[in-house]
Amino acid sequence: MTTVLITGTDTDVGKTYVSSLLLRALAQSGRRCAGIKPIASGCANSAGKLTNADALSLMASSSVKLSYAQTNPYAFEPPIAPHIAARAAGINVDLTQIVAAVRAAEMLCDDVIVEGAGGWLSPLATALEHADLAKALDAPVLLVVGVRLGCINHARLTANEIARSGARLMGWIANVLPASSAMLALEENIASLIEFLPVPMLARVCTGALEDCGLAAALLEVETQ
């Protein structure tokens, strides 16, 4: 059984896209898998029921169907940083509740994909960091790099911080964002990321391209090393 924490170099770099793509690839290979979005802000409110588009995407891509509450234990309506949204709502985010939700999913799955919020250093809640979640789950971290101008700096800083926190970075995904598909020196930027990051690039994807880029095979290969 494999549990992986997905983080990104920033917000809107394709964490949900990569997580969903990975879940679909795992499902197609016969794996029992589910995605969990522990904390989400920017949720739609329908008759008092909050739902988040990222969490719904994970649910749709999973082969094991969890309830919405299991998939997204903490949902907040304002489209702001989750720790600010939780504070405004007067809700104390409990790490033990998140871990319990993941452990319950692990009982049903071969693989659980846990998607963070924002970038690695974006707080999940007051006094709760992505590093705390990775350590509590004893889960390796998969980094989604949004390939655009500035990505080399953001990726190196993130990789350094993950290492400093004591979490284990297992690899990274190059996600060529639509606005960057024609960026100058695209290939040179990706080559530099391969050179400078301390872990392997597991796949290269392009947001909007619905293709199996070998993510499932890459994940399983890394986990058996």
Contacts in CASP RR format, 6 or more apart in sequence:
PFRMAT RR
TARGET T0000
AUTHOR 0000-0000-0000
METHOD contacts of the structure
MODEL  1
MTTVLITGTDTDVGKTYVSSLLLRALAQSGRRCAGIKPIASGCANSAGKL
TNADALSLMASSSVKLSYAQTNPYAFEPPIAPHIAARAAGINVDLTQIVA
AVRAAEMLCDDVIVEGAGGWLSPLATALEHADLAKALDAPVLLVVGVRLG
CINHARLTANEIARSGARLMGWIANVLPASSAMLALEENIASLIEFLPVP
MLARVCTGALEDCGLAAALLEVETQ
1 106 0 8 1.000
1 109 0 8 1.000
1 110 0 8 1.000
1 111 0 8 1.000
1 112 0 8 1.000
2 110 0 8 1.000
2 111 0 8 1.000
2 112 0 8 1.000
2 219 0 8 1.000
2 220 0 8 1.000
2 223 0 8 1.000
3 102 0 8 1.000
3 106 0 8 1.000
3 111 0 8 1.000
3 112 0 8 1.000
3 113 0 8 1.000
3 114 0 8 1.000
3 137 0 8 1.000
3 138 0 8 1.000
3 139 0 8 1.000
4 111 0 8 1.000
4 112 0 8 1.000
4 113 0 8 1.000
4 114 0 8 1.000
4 139 0 8 1.000
4 140 0 8 1.000
4 141 0 8 1.000
4 142 0 8 1.000
4 170 0 8 1.000
4 219 0 8 1.000
5 114 0 8 1.000
5 116 0 8 1.000
5 130 0 8 1.000
5 133 0 8 1.000
5 134 0 8 1.000
5 137 0 8 1.000
5 139 0 8 1.000
5 140 0 8 1.000
5 141 0 8 1.000
5 142 0 8 1.000
5 167 0 8 1.000
6 15 0 8 1.000
6 18 0 8 1.000
6 19 0 8 1.000
6 113 0 8 1.000
6 114 0 8 1.000
6 115 0 8 1.000
6 116 0 8 1.000
6 141 0 8 1.000
6 142 0 8 1.000
6 144 0 8 1.000
7 15 0 8 1.000
7 116 0 8 1.000
7 118 0 8 1.000
7 119 0 8 1.000
7 120 0 8 1.000
7 130 0 8 1.000
7 141 0 8 1.000
7 142 0 8 1.000
7 143 0 8 1.000
7 144 0 8 1.000
7 158 0 8 1.000
7 162 0 8 1.000
8 14 0 8 1.000
8 15 0 8 1.000
8 118 0 8 1.000
8 119 0 8 1.000
8 120 0 8 1.000
8 143 0 8 1.000
8 144 0 8 1.000
8 145 0 8 1.000
8 146 0 8 1.000
8 158 0 8 1.000
9 119 0 8 1.000
9 120 0 8 1.000
9 143 0 8 1.000
9 144 0 8 1.000
9 145 0 8 1.000
9 146 0 8 1.000
9 151 0 8 1.000
9 154 0 8 1.000
9 155 0 8 1.000
9 158 0 8 1.000
10 118 0 8 1.000
10 119 0 8 1.000
10 146 0 8 1.000
10 154 0 8 1.000
11 118 0 8 1.000
11 119 0 8 1.000
11 122 0 8 1.000
13 144 0 8 1.000
13 145 0 8 1.000
13 146 0 8 1.000
13 175 0 8 1.000
13 177 0 8 1.000
14 144 0 8 1.000
14 146 0 8 1.000
14 175 0 8 1.000
14 177 0 8 1.000
14 207 0 8 1.000
15 54 0 8 1.000
15 115 0 8 1.000
15 116 0 8 1.000
15 118 0 8 1.000
15 144 0 8 1.000
16 53 0 8 1.000
16 54 0 8 1.000
16 57 0 8 1.000
16 58 0 8 1.000
16 115 0 8 1.000
17 175 0 8 1.000
17 205 0 8 1.000
17 207 0 8 1.000
17 208 0 8 1.000
18 142 0 8 1.000
18 144 0 8 1.000
18 173 0 8 1.000
18 175 0 8 1.000
18 205 0 8 1.000
18 215 0 8 1.000
19 35 0 8 1.000
19 57 0 8 1.000
19 58 0 8 1.000
19 61 0 8 1.000
19 113 0 8 1.000
19 115 0 8 1.000
20 57 0 8 1.000
20 58 0 8 1.000
20 60 0 8 1.000
20 61 0 8 1.000
21 61 0 8 1.000
21 205 0 8 1.000
21 210 0 8 1.000
21 212 0 8 1.000
21 213 0 8 1.000
21 215 0 8 1.000
22 113 0 8 1.000
22 215 0 8 1.000
22 216 0 8 1.000
22 219 0 8 1.000
23 33 0 8 1.000
23 34 0 8 1.000
23 35 0 8 1.000
23 58 0 8 1.000
23 61 0 8 1.000
23 62 0 8 1.000
23 63 0 8 1.000
23 113 0 8 1.000
24 61 0 8 1.000
24 212 0 8 1.000
25 212 0 8 1.000
25 213 0 8 1.000
25 214 0 8 1.000
25 215 0 8 1.000
25 216 0 8 1.000
26 33 0 8 1.000
26 63 0 8 1.000
26 110 0 8 1.000
26 111 0 8 1.000
26 216 0 8 1.000
26 219 0 8 1.000
27 33 0 8 1.000
27 61 0 8 1.000
27 62 0 8 1.000
27 63 0 8 1.000
28 212 0 8 1.000
28 216 0 8 1.000
29 216 0 8 1.000
29 217 0 8 1.000
30 63 0 8 1.000
31 63 0 8 1.000
31 109 0 8 1.000
31 110 0 8 1.000
31 111 0 8 1.000
31 216 0 8 1.000
32 63 0 8 1.000
32 64 0 8 1.000
32 108 0 8 1.000
32 109 0 8 1.000
32 110 0 8 1.000
32 111 0 8 1.000
33 62 0 8 1.000
33 63 0 8 1.000
33 64 0 8 1.000
33 109 0 8 1.000
33 110 0 8 1.000
33 111 0 8 1.000
33 112 0 8 1.000
33 113 0 8 1.000
34 58 0 8 1.000
34 62 0 8 1.000
34 63 0 8 1.000
34 64 0 8 1.000
34 65 0 8 1.000
34 66 0 8 1.000
34 71 0 8 1.000
34 105 0 8 1.000
34 108 0 8 1.000
34 109 0 8 1.000
34 111 0 8 1.000
34 112 0 8 1.000
34 113 0 8 1.000
35 58 0 8 1.000
35 59 0 8 1.000
35 61 0 8 1.000
35 62 0 8 1.000
35 66 0 8 1.000
35 71 0 8 1.000
35 105 0 8 1.000
35 112 0 8 1.000
35 113 0 8 1.000
35 114 0 8 1.000
35 115 0 8 1.000
36 58 0 8 1.000
36 66 0 8 1.000
36 70 0 8 1.000
36 71 0 8 1.000
36 72 0 8 1.000
36 101 0 8 1.000
36 102 0 8 1.000
36 105 0 8 1.000
36 112 0 8 1.000
36 113 0 8 1.000
36 114 0 8 1.000
36 115 0 8 1.000
37 52 0 8 1.000
37 54 0 8 1.000
37 55 0 8 1.000
37 58 0 8 1.000
37 71 0 8 1.000
37 72 0 8 1.000
37 114 0 8 1.000
37 115 0 8 1.000
37 116 0 8 1.000
37 117 0 8 1.000
38 72 0 8 1.000
38 73 0 8 1.000
38 74 0 8 1.000
38 98 0 8 1.000
38 101 0 8 1.000
38 102 0 8 1.000
38 114 0 8 1.000
38 116 0 8 1.000
38 117 0 8 1.000
38 124 0 8 1.000
38 133 0 8 1.000
39 72 0 8 1.000
39 73 0 8 1.000
39 74 0 8 1.000
39 76 0 8 1.000
39 82 0 8 1.000
39 86 0 8 1.000
39 93 0 8 1.000
39 98 0 8 1.000
39 116 0 8 1.000
39 117 0 8 1.000
39 124 0 8 1.000
39 125 0 8 1.000
40 52 0 8 1.000
40 54 0 8 1.000
40 55 0 8 1.000
40 72 0 8 1.000
40 74 0 8 1.000
40 75 0 8 1.000
40 76 0 8 1.000
40 82 0 8 1.000
40 117 0 8 1.000
41 52 0 8 1.000
41 75 0 8 1.000
41 76 0 8 1.000
41 77 0 8 1.000
41 78 0 8 1.000
41 79 0 8 1.000
41 80 0 8 1.000
41 81 0 8 1.000
41 82 0 8 1.000
41 85 0 8 1.000
41 117 0 8 1.000
42 52 0 8 1.000
42 76 0 8 1.000
42 77 0 8 1.000
42 78 0 8 1.000
42 79 0 8 1.000
42 80 0 8 1.000
42 85 0 8 1.000
43 50 0 8 1.000
43 51 0 8 1.000
43 52 0 8 1.000
43 75 0 8 1.000
43 76 0 8 1.000
43 77 0 8 1.000
44 50 0 8 1.000
44 51 0 8 1.000
44 52 0 8 1.000
44 53 0 8 1.000
44 77 0 8 1.000
45 77 0 8 1.000
50 75 0 8 1.000
50 76 0 8 1.000
50 77 0 8 1.000
51 68 0 8 1.000
51 72 0 8 1.000
51 75 0 8 1.000
52 72 0 8 1.000
52 75 0 8 1.000
54 115 0 8 1.000
55 68 0 8 1.000
55 71 0 8 1.000
55 72 0 8 1.000
55 75 0 8 1.000
56 68 0 8 1.000
58 71 0 8 1.000
58 113 0 8 1.000
58 115 0 8 1.000
59 65 0 8 1.000
59 66 0 8 1.000
59 68 0 8 1.000
59 71 0 8 1.000
64 105 0 8 1.000
64 108 0 8 1.000
64 109 0 8 1.000
66 105 0 8 1.000
66 108 0 8 1.000
70 101 0 8 1.000
70 104 0 8 1.000
70 105 0 8 1.000
73 97 0 8 1.000
73 98 0 8 1.000
73 101 0 8 1.000
74 82 0 8 1.000
74 86 0 8 1.000
74 91 0 8 1.000
74 93 0 8 1.000
74 98 0 8 1.000
74 125 0 8 1.000
76 82 0 8 1.000
76 85 0 8 1.000
76 86 0 8 1.000
76 89 0 8 1.000
76 91 0 8 1.000
77 85 0 8 1.000
78 84 0 8 1.000
78 85 0 8 1.000
78 88 0 8 1.000
80 88 0 8 1.000
81 122 0 8 1.000
81 123 0 8 1.000
82 93 0 8 1.000
82 117 0 8 1.000
82 122 0 8 1.000
82 123 0 8 1.000
82 124 0 8 1.000
82 125 0 8 1.000
83 93 0 8 1.000
83 123 0 8 1.000
83 124 0 8 1.000
83 125 0 8 1.000
83 126 0 8 1.000
83 128 0 8 1.000
86 92 0 8 1.000
86 93 0 8 1.000
86 125 0 8 1.000
86 126 0 8 1.000
87 126 0 8 1.000
92 125 0 8 1.000
92 126 0 8 1.000
93 124 0 8 1.000
93 125 0 8 1.000
93 126 0 8 1.000
93 128 0 8 1.000
95 128 0 8 1.000
95 132 0 8 1.000
95 133 0 8 1.000
95 136 0 8 1.000
98 133 0 8 1.000
98 136 0 8 1.000
99 136 0 8 1.000
99 137 0 8 1.000
102 112 0 8 1.000
102 114 0 8 1.000
102 137 0 8 1.000
105 112 0 8 1.000
106 112 0 8 1.000
111 219 0 8 1.000
114 133 0 8 1.000
114 137 0 8 1.000
114 139 0 8 1.000
116 124 0 8 1.000
116 130 0 8 1.000
116 133 0 8 1.000
117 124 0 8 1.000
119 130 0 8 1.000
119 158 0 8 1.000
120 130 0 8 1.000
120 131 0 8 1.000
120 141 0 8 1.000
120 143 0 8 1.000
120 158 0 8 1.000
120 161 0 8 1.000
120 162 0 8 1.000
121 129 0 8 1.000
121 130 0 8 1.000
121 158 0 8 1.000
121 161 0 8 1.000
122 130 0 8 1.000
123 129 0 8 1.000
124 130 0 8 1.000
124 132 0 8 1.000
124 133 0 8 1.000
129 165 0 8 1.000
130 141 0 8 1.000
130 167 0 8 1.000
131 162 0 8 1.000
131 165 0 8 1.000
131 166 0 8 1.000
131 167 0 8 1.000
133 139 0 8 1.000
134 140 0 8 1.000
134 141 0 8 1.000
134 165 0 8 1.000
134 167 0 8 1.000
134 168 0 8 1.000
135 166 0 8 1.000
135 167 0 8 1.000
140 167 0 8 1.000
140 168 0 8 1.000
140 169 0 8 1.000
140 170 0 8 1.000
140 222 0 8 1.000
140 223 0 8 1.000
141 162 0 8 1.000
141 167 0 8 1.000
141 168 0 8 1.000
141 169 0 8 1.000
141 170 0 8 1.000
142 169 0 8 1.000
142 170 0 8 1.000
142 171 0 8 1.000
142 172 0 8 1.000
142 173 0 8 1.000
142 202 0 8 1.000
142 219 0 8 1.000
143 155 0 8 1.000
143 158 0 8 1.000
143 159 0 8 1.000
143 162 0 8 1.000
143 169 0 8 1.000
143 171 0 8 1.000
143 172 0 8 1.000
143 173 0 8 1.000
144 172 0 8 1.000
144 173 0 8 1.000
144 175 0 8 1.000
145 151 0 8 1.000
145 154 0 8 1.000
145 155 0 8 1.000
145 172 0 8 1.000
145 173 0 8 1.000
145 174 0 8 1.000
145 175 0 8 1.000
145 193 0 8 1.000
146 154 0 8 1.000
146 174 0 8 1.000
146 175 0 8 1.000
146 176 0 8 1.000
146 177 0 8 1.000
146 180 0 8 1.000
147 174 0 8 1.000
147 175 0 8 1.000
147 176 0 8 1.000
147 177 0 8 1.000
147 180 0 8 1.000
147 183 0 8 1.000
147 186 0 8 1.000
147 189 0 8 1.000
147 190 0 8 1.000
147 193 0 8 1.000
148 177 0 8 1.000
148 179 0 8 1.000
148 180 0 8 1.000
148 183 0 8 1.000
149 180 0 8 1.000
149 183 0 8 1.000
151 189 0 8 1.000
151 193 0 8 1.000
152 189 0 8 1.000
152 192 0 8 1.000
152 193 0 8 1.000
152 196 0 8 1.000
155 172 0 8 1.000
155 193 0 8 1.000
155 196 0 8 1.000
155 197 0 8 1.000
156 196 0 8 1.000
156 197 0 8 1.000
159 169 0 8 1.000
159 172 0 8 1.000
159 197 0 8 1.000
159 198 0 8 1.000
159 199 0 8 1.000
162 169 0 8 1.000
163 169 0 8 1.000
163 198 0 8 1.000
169 198 0 8 1.000
169 199 0 8 1.000
170 199 0 8 1.000
170 222 0 8 1.000
170 223 0 8 1.000
171 197 0 8 1.000
171 199 0 8 1.000
171 200 0 8 1.000
171 201 0 8 1.000
171 202 0 8 1.000
171 222 0 8 1.000
172 193 0 8 1.000
172 197 0 8 1.000
172 199 0 8 1.000
172 200 0 8 1.000
172 201 0 8 1.000
172 202 0 8 1.000
173 201 0 8 1.000
173 202 0 8 1.000
173 203 0 8 1.000
173 204 0 8 1.000
173 205 0 8 1.000
173 215 0 8 1.000
174 190 0 8 1.000
174 193 0 8 1.000
174 201 0 8 1.000
174 203 0 8 1.000
174 204 0 8 1.000
174 205 0 8 1.000
175 205 0 8 1.000
175 206 0 8 1.000
175 207 0 8 1.000
176 186 0 8 1.000
176 204 0 8 1.000
176 205 0 8 1.000
176 206 0 8 1.000
176 207 0 8 1.000
177 207 0 8 1.000
178 206 0 8 1.000
178 207 0 8 1.000
178 208 0 8 1.000
180 186 0 8 1.000
181 206 0 8 1.000
183 189 0 8 1.000
190 201 0 8 1.000
190 204 0 8 1.000
193 201 0 8 1.000
194 201 0 8 1.000
200 222 0 8 1.000
202 215 0 8 1.000
202 218 0 8 1.000
202 219 0 8 1.000
202 222 0 8 1.000
203 213 0 8 1.000
203 214 0 8 1.000
203 215 0 8 1.000
203 218 0 8 1.000
204 213 0 8 1.000
205 211 0 8 1.000
205 213 0 8 1.000
205 215 0 8 1.000
END
